[in-house]
Amino acid sequence: MVYQDEISVSTTGPGDLHDLTEAVRRIVGASRVRRGIVHLFNVGSTGALGTIELEPGLREDLPALLNRLIPPGRNYGHERAWHDGNAHSHLQATLLGPSLTVPIRDGELVLGTWQQVFHLECDVRPRRRTVAVTVMGDGPDGVRAGD
């Protein structure tokens, strides 16, 4: 059984973190998959996905860490080619990654108590993002993908 949907995210600019956990739970519920996986993919090269405890300190710490590791304003090759000020955005998003897979057990996401699914905006300006969500697994009657 395969089910697809998407999540739309409006960001305010670099470092904007969005909690996608409840939206992903709703999609998994609508899919009726009881056991399997949910795969999320950020459509675009300057946004990232992951899991973290989305508390105020970490909301501040993660973007700050990325800016220390891959700071804006360096003489990156992308800047020399395009002059758009977002080479670091591409590199930060690549470091974290555009996708995430979470197990599903008994129709629920398998996440830790303090673990949420997040989208992080790495680009230098606000964006309208699409996160493609694919749920795969056994349905309520044991139907498997491809059966």
N, C-alpha and C positions, 0 to 999 in steps of 0.2 A: 504494500500500500504506500503510495507517494502522494503527498499533499503539498501544494505551494501557495504562498501568500507573500505579502511584503509589508514592511513597516516604513512609514515616512517620518523623517526627522528634520526639523528646522533648527539649525544651529545659529549661535550668535557670533561665532568666530573661533579663533584658536584656543584650544584648551577646554572647550565646552563639552562636558560629559553628560550623556543622557542615559538614564536607567531604562533598559529595554525589557527587563525581566517579566513584567506583567503582560506586555504585548506579546512576548514569546509564549508565555503560558496560555494566553487566549488562543493563539494560533494552534498550539499543540492540542488544546481541548477541542477546537473545531475540527482538527484532523481525525480525531477518534483513534489515533495510534496509542496503543497501550504499552508497547515495548519496542524501543528502537532508538533513533537519534533525530535531533533537529540540527540542521546546518544553517548558519547565517553567513551572508556574504555582503559586505559593503560595496555597493556599485560606485566606483570612483577611486582614484588613486591617492587621495589625500585625507581619507577617513579611516579609522581603525576600530576593531572590535576586540573585546576581551571580557574577562571576569575579574572582579575586585570587590572589596567591601566599599560600597559607595557612601562613605561618611565624609564630612566636611574636610578633614585633614588630608585624606587621600585624594579627594577631588582637586585639592591644591597641589599636593605632592607629585602626582603623576605628570601633569603638564610641565611642572617646574623641572622635574628630573629629565624629561625629554628635551627641554630647552637647554639644559646643561650638557647633555650628551651630544645633541645635534642642534646647535644654536642657529637662530636666524641671522642673516646678514653676512655669512661667510662667503668666500669667493668660490662657490660651488659651480661646477660645469653647467648645471641647469640654468643658473643665473646668467652666466655668460651667453648662453644660447637664447634664452627667452626673456630675461629681464623682468620677470613677473613676481619676484620676491618670495617665491614659495618652494624653493628647492628643499629647504629643511622640512617643509610639510610633507613632501613626497617621501623623504628619508625616514622621518618619524613614523609615518603610517606604515611604511614597509617594515620597519623594525618590529612594530607591534603585530602587524598582519591584518589583512582584510577579511578574515573569516574565523569562524568559531564553530565547534561542534560540541553539543551537550547531549549526554545520554537521557533517555526517557525510560522510566520504570513505573508501571502501574498508572500510566497516563500522566505522570508528573515529571518535571525537570529534576534531574539528579544534580542538585547544587548544595553546597554547604550552607550552614545557618547564616553566615555573614557574606555570602557570595552572590553578587548580582551580575547580570549581563549588561555590558555598557557599550555605547558608541562614543568615540572620541573624535572631535573635529580637530584636525591638524592644519587645515588650510588657513590662510591669512585673512579670510573674509567669511561672513556668514554664508551658509549653503543650505540648500534643500537636498537632503540625502534620502536615498532609497536603500533599504536593507532587504535583500531577497532571502526568504525563509523557506527551506525545504524540510519537510518532516517525512521520515521514512521508517517503516517498521510494520509490526503486526497490529492489525485492527482488533476491534472488540470480539470478533468471532474467529480470531486466529488467522485471518487472511494475511498473507505475506505479499510483499512487493513482487510483482511478476506472476502471481497466481491467477 
